[in-house]
Every structure is written in C-alpha cells, then in structure tokens.
Amino acid sequence: MRLKETIEAYRRNDPAARSGWEVFWLYNGLHATMYYRVAHWLYEHRLRFLGRWVSQFARRHIRVGHWSAT
C-alpha cells in the first residue's frame, strides 16, 4: 500500500481527520506504520541490524502505547 492510500484510509476511518496534511503531520499511528514498513523492508533485504535500529528508533521517537503500559 502506498503512502497516499494509507493516508486516505486514515481519513476515511477517522471522522476527526480533516485533511491529508493533518494526518501526515500529526498522526502517530501513521508514523509508526511508515517506520514499520521501512524496518520490514530492510529486514527482508538482509539488513537486519539496520532494520532493528529503525524499529528501536521509532519506538523511542513515537511512543505509541497505552497510558498504563510500563
């Protein structure tokens, strides 16, 4: 799925999303998806350390999670 299609899916499924730009700049879930796709591509192309690094960077950068998670 391309980035534009993913943004449109977020807009379609979230009634609070007003524009594609808003989704692109402000939605952590979209950022997590983009990081995941990059990390997965790297891992599948045998660049496993770099894929893992991207995954860990995203984890610390985005901080998507439940408020009670430890």
C-alpha positions in Angstrom: 0.0 0.0 0.0 1.4 3.4 -0.9 1.6 6.3 1.5 -1.2 8.2 -0.2 -3.5 5.2 0.1 -2.6 4.8 3.7 -3.4 8.5 4.5 -6.7 8.2 2.7 -7.5 5.1 4.8 -6.9 7.1 7.9 -9.1 9.9 6.7 -11.9 7.5 5.7 -11.8 5.7 9.1 -11.3 8.6 11.4 -14.2 11.2 11.5 -11.9 13.7 13.3 -9.3 13.8 10.5 -9.9 17.0 8.5 -7.2 16.7 5.8 -4.4 14.6 4.5 -1.8 17.0 5.7 -3.2 16.8 9.2 -3.0 13.0 9.1 0.6 13.1 7.7 2.0 15.6 10.3 0.0 14.7 13.4 -1.0 11.0 13.5 1.5 8.9 15.4 -0.2 5.7 14.1 0.7 6.7 10.5 4.3 7.5 11.6 4.5 4.0 13.3 3.2 2.4 10.1 5.8 4.2 7.9 8.7 3.3 10.3 7.4 -0.3 10.3 7.4 -0.5 6.5 11.0 0.8 6.3 12.2 -1.5 9.0 10.5 -4.5 7.5 11.9 -3.7 4.0 15.4 -3.5 5.5 14.9 -6.8 7.4 13.6 -8.6 4.3 16.7 -7.4 2.3 19.1 -8.9 4.9 19.9 -5.6 6.5 18.7 -7.0 9.8 20.7 -4.8 12.2 19.6 -1.6 10.4 16.0 -2.8 10.3 16.2 -3.4 14.1 17.8 0.0 14.6 14.9 1.7 12.7 12.4 -0.2 14.8 14.0 0.8 18.1 14.4 4.4 16.9 10.7 4.5 16.0 9.8 3.0 19.4 11.6 5.8 21.2 10.6 8.6 18.8 6.9 7.9 18.5 6.0 6.4 21.9 2.7 4.8 20.8 1.2 2.8 23.6 -1.4 2.6 26.3 -1.2 5.1 29.1 -0.9 2.4 31.8 1.8 0.4 30.0 5.1 0.2 31.8 
